Amino acid sequence: MTARIYRPSRSATQSGEACSRLWVLEFVPQLPPEIDPLMGWTGSRDMRREVKLNFGTKEEAIAYAEKNDIAFRVEPPKEERRKLISYSDNFKATRLDPWTH
């Protein structure tokens, strides 16, 4: 039973970072997914795959894993560089791209 501790990246549809501030402890799947012969749906008998625990800090997640004797690996968060521009930059005379409607 191995777990991975990581901080998820922000959603592609959102500009905010509300859900990406927490650290997540998630178990690595032990069994491969199975295809149901009747419906064709994908499923698994591994119930640990459903468990996701959220923690405020990385240290809290590591302490929980050590307390419960769970082998874990920590994945460092990928820092993203955001390009900050304002609405008025669309109308600058020094704009590199031509303005089209």
N, C-alpha and C positions, 0 to 999 in steps of 0.2 A: 504494500500500500504506500504509494508515493504521492506527494502533493506538490503542487507548484504554487509559489507565492509571487504575485505580480501586481502591478498597477495598470489597469486597462487604459487604453488610449481613448480619446474622446470619439464620439460618434461622428461619422462623416456628414451627417445631416444637421449637426448642431455646432454652433461656434463656441458655446460655453464649455466649461470644464467641470460641471457639477458632478457627473458620475465617474470622473476619472481621478478624483482625489483620494478615494478609498483604496486600500490594498485588499486583494482577493486571494483566498486560499481555495484552491480547486484541485480535486483529485485527478490524477492521470488515469485514463481508462485502462482497465486490466483486460477486458475482453473486446474483440472487434465487433463492430455493429453487424447485426443480422438482418436479412431481408425476409419479411413475412411472405410465405409462398402464396397466400390467398389474395392479399391486398397490395403487396409490393411495397409496403411501408418499411422504413428502416427503424429498427429498434435494438435494444440491448438488454441483457440480463444483469448488467453491472449497475447496481443502484447507487454506487458512490459517484457515478458520473453526474448525478442530479444535484449533488451537494456543492454549494458555493457559499463560502463564509466571507463576510466583509469585515474589515478591521480599519480602524482609524490610522494606524501607523504600521510600518513594516515590523517593528520590534514586537508589537502586540501579536501579529500573525506568527512570528517565529516563536514567541513564548508559548502560544497555544499549541503549535505543532510539537514543540519539545515536551510540554506537559503531558500530551496525549501519546507520546512515542510514535509520532508520524514522521517518516522520512520525508524531507522536503528539499526543494531547490528554489533559490530566489533568483528571479529574473529582474535585472535592473530596468527601470523605466526608460523609455526612449524619449528624450527631450525634443520637443518640436520647436522649430523656430517659426514664429508667426510674423508675417509681413504686415505691419500696421500702416494702413492708408486711410485717408478720410474721404468723404464724399466729394469735397471740393477738389480733390486731386483729379477727378474726371474732367474738369473744365480748365485745367491749367494750360497756358500757352506752350509750356515746355514739355507737354505730354509726348511720349515717344510713339505711341500708337495713334493712327489717324482716328478722328472722331467720326463715327458713322451711326446712323439710326437704324 
